[in-house]
């Protein structure tokens, strides 16, 4: 899907936006959807054309905490246990 928006130049200038406003909008879209847990880290990476590590660094740069809860930790612990037992 392609989305086109029109932002008057005076608002772009006032925001101090760089020449690549399209990329900024894409990144803002990614950040907001990640915050709302509508997109995963892998999806953010794919959308922005980054590796998962780069996407993690991107979120960290923007002070966005990882969506990682106790259930994720428990699953990771179970996975580690399976590998340790081998």
C-alpha positions in Angstrom: 0.0 0.0 0.0 1.3 3.4 -0.8 0.1 6.3 1.4 0.6 9.9 0.3 0.2 12.8 2.7 0.6 16.5 2.2 2.5 18.5 4.9 2.8 22.3 4.2 6.4 23.4 4.0 6.1 25.8 6.9 5.4 22.8 9.2 8.2 20.7 7.8 10.6 23.6 8.3 9.2 24.4 11.8 9.8 20.8 12.8 13.4 21.0 11.6 12.7 18.0 9.4 15.5 16.8 7.2 15.1 16.4 3.4 13.9 12.8 3.9 10.5 13.4 5.5 9.2 10.2 3.9 11.7 8.2 5.9 11.0 10.1 9.1 7.3 9.4 8.7 8.0 5.7 8.1 10.1 5.5 11.2 7.5 7.3 13.2 4.9 4.8 12.0 7.1 2.0 12.9 7.8 3.4 16.4 4.2 4.0 17.2 3.1 0.6 16.0 5.8 -1.1 18.0 4.8 0.9 21.1 1.2 -0.2 20.7 2.5 -3.8 20.3 0.9 -4.0 16.8 4.3 -4.8 15.2 7.1 -7.0 16.4 10.8 -6.2 16.4 11.2 -8.5 13.3 8.5 -6.6 11.5 10.1 -3.3 12.4 13.4 -4.6 10.9 11.7 -5.7 7.7 9.7 -2.4 7.3 12.8 -0.3 7.8 15.1 -2.5 5.8 17.3 -3.3 8.9 18.6 -6.4 10.5 17.0 -7.3 13.8 20.1 -6.0 15.6 19.9 -2.7 13.7 16.2 -2.4 14.5 16.9 -3.0 18.2 19.6 -0.3 18.1 17.1 2.0 16.2 14.5 1.5 19.0 17.1 2.0 21.7 18.3 5.3 20.0 14.7 6.5 20.2 14.4 5.4 23.8 11.8 2.8 23.0 11.8 -0.1 25.5 11.7 -3.6 24.1 8.4 -5.4 24.2 9.6 -8.2 26.5 7.6 -9.4 29.4 7.8 -12.2 32.0 6.1 -14.7 29.6 8.9 -14.0 27.1 11.5 -14.5 29.8 9.9 -17.8 30.9 9.9 -19.0 27.3 13.5 -18.1 26.9 14.4 -19.9 30.1 12.7 -23.0 28.9 14.5 -22.8 25.6 17.9 -22.5 27.3 17.1 -25.4 29.6 16.3 -27.6 26.5 19.7 -26.7 25.0 21.6 -27.2 28.2 20.2 -30.7 28.7 21.5 -31.9 25.3 
